Amino acid sequence: MINGSYHKSAVGQILADQAEALRAVRSVDELTCYPGENGPRVAEFPRSDTEKMRLNLSSYEGHYFLQYATLRKRDDGKWHVEKTQSIRLIELDLLEVVIQKVRDLTRREEESRHEDE
């Protein structure tokens, strides 16, 4: 079992490293493709010791989409895809607005909480 604070800091570093590497990518060809995955991997988010979420830039008949998958580690120690979903490129603008709005709202909420202390 991973200590909660250690796990948070380790995950934070993993995510920061991935973000830094992704910022340097200038073309789809620079993304790494892994065997068994549908398109190059864009990011992977550790959720726990037995669950992670993976994002791939996938394509179908020449059209790109963002695929996200939930993976679980089974008793055999191997990761298995539990479920996949996709986000069409046309949906990315709304997703970007949602992410920014959530950031803004939660920052304000946290700032307000700290002012009350």
Residue, then its C-alpha position, 0 to 999 in steps of 0.5 A: m500500500i502506498n502512503g497517501s502523501y507519498h503517492k500524491s507527490a509521486v503522481g504529481q511528479i509523473l503528471a508534471d513530467q508527462a506535461e513537460a514532455l508533451r509541450a515539446v511535441r511538435s508533430v503527431d509523428e513525435l508521439t510514442c506508439y505502444p503495441g496494442e494501443n489504438g494510436p500514439r499515447v498522449a498521456e497516462f494518469p495513475r489513479s491508484d495502484t490498480e487503476k489508470m486512465r490512458l489517452n491516445l490520439s486515435s484515428y478511424e478512416g483518416h479522422y482523428f479522435l481522442q480515445y480515453a481508456t480505463l485500465r485495471k490491474r488484475d490478479d495476474g499483474k497485467w493491465h486490462v482495458e475496462k472501458t474506452q470512450s472517445i472525444r471527437l476533435i469538434e468537441l475539444d473546444l468545449l472540453e477546453v472551456v470546461i477544464q478552464k472553468v473548473r480550474d477558475l471555479t475551484r481556485r476561487e473556492e480554495e482562495s475563499r476557504h483560505e481567507d476564512e481561516 
